């Protein structure tokens, strides 16, 4: 057992659907439309520490399908996961919580979105894969620019 002391630990404790909703504001008339809707997809992820060694990460997707100015449907779901992460260097934690954990959650979230849309009577919406590492880098670059701008303003 003493060999395990200090060894990095990464384990999935639980995956679950935090929240899911579907709106079809113009039903049943919207089902008579034959045009292909325009899809707008919004994505976000968050994380927080639950207790020592346990972290909660969520990925949220909102898909809005529109025909001209009418909303055909709006589907939103949040997939959550509880992860045990121990003995990981602090500089690696941000990447694990913003890249590794969301990468594990996203396939389940894709399934939830597709299932809700199909159950609503529409063709499935299959979300494209997401590069969480690229999103993480973009956020970091934007934050660095914002911090540099703030530093210039306060000087």
N, C-alpha and C positions, 0 to 999 in steps of 0.2 A: 504494500500500500504506500510506503514511503517513496517509491519510484514515481508515483503519480503526482506528488506534491510539486507545484510549480508548472506542471504540464498544461498547455492551453486546452480548454474545454469548449466545444461548440456542439450544442445538441438542441434539437427541436423538441420542445415540451408539448406544444399544442398549436394546431392550425384551426381557424374557425371563421365563419362569416360574422362580422361585427354588425353589419347593417346592409340591407338591400331594399330598394324601392323601385317601383315602376309606375309611370304615369302615362296614360293615353288620353290626353285632354279632349281630343276631337272624335272619340269613339262613339258610335260605330261607323259614322260616315267616312272616317279616314281609311277604313278597310276597303272602300270602293275605289280609292286612288290606285293608279297603275304605274305611276312614275317612280323612279328610284330616288330615295331621299338623300339629302346631303347629311353626312355624319360629322359631328363635332365631338372630339374626345378630349377630356380633361383628366389629368393624372396627377396625383400627389402621394407622398409617403411621409410618415412621421414615426418617431420612436421615442420611448421613454424607459427609464429604469423602474422596475417594479419593486425590487429589493436587491440585496447584494447578489450579483451573479445572474439575475433574471431580468430580461428586457422584453418589452412589448413593441412590436413593429406593425404598422398598418400601411396598406396600399389602398387608395381610393380611386375609383374611376367613375366618371360621369359621361354618359354617351347621350347626346341629343340628336335625334333624327328629325330633319325638317324638310317639308315640301313647300317651296317658296317661303311664305311667311308663317305657315302653320307648323306647329310641332306635331310630328307624327307620334313619337314616343320619346320619353326621357327615362333612362334607366341609370341607376346609381347603386354602386355596391362598394363595400369596404371589407377587405380580407385582412384578418389579423393573425399574428403569430406570437407565441411566447417562446423565447429562446434562452437557453442557459449558456452564458458566455463568461468564462472564468480564465484568469491568468493570461489574458491577452494584453499585449502592450497597448497603452493608451492611444498611441498614434495609429494603431490598426482598428480601434473600435469604431471610429466614424465610418470607415469604409465598410466594415462588416454590417453595421446597422443601416447604412444608406444604400448599399449595393448588394451584398450577399443575401441578407434577409429578404429584401423586396424581390430579388430574383427568384427566391424559393416560393414566395407567396403569389407572384403574378400568374402562373399557370392555373392556380385554383380560382383566382379572380376572373380570368378569361372565361373559365367554364361557367361561373355564376352568371356573368353578363350574358353569355350566349344562351344559357338555359332560360333565364328570365325573358329574354326577347322572343325565343321560340314559344314559350308557354303563353306569351301575350298574343300569339297568332301571326308573328312576323317572321321573315327569313332570319336565320341566325346571324349574329354579328360576331365575327371572329376578329378579336383585337390583334393587331400586329405585335410581334415581340418588341420589348422595350429594352434599350440599353441603359440600365440604371447607372452604370459607371460613367457614361457620357453625360447623363443628366446631373450626376454628382459633380463632375468636373465643371459643367456649365454653371451650376449654382456657386461653386467655390470661386470661379473666375468672376462672376457677377458680384459676389460678396467682397472680393479683393478690390474690385474697381470701386464699389460703393465706399469701402473703407478708405481707399486712396482719395476719393473725392471729398469725403468728410474731413480727412486730415488736411487737405488743401484749403478747405473752407475755414477751418478753425485756426489756421496759422496766420 
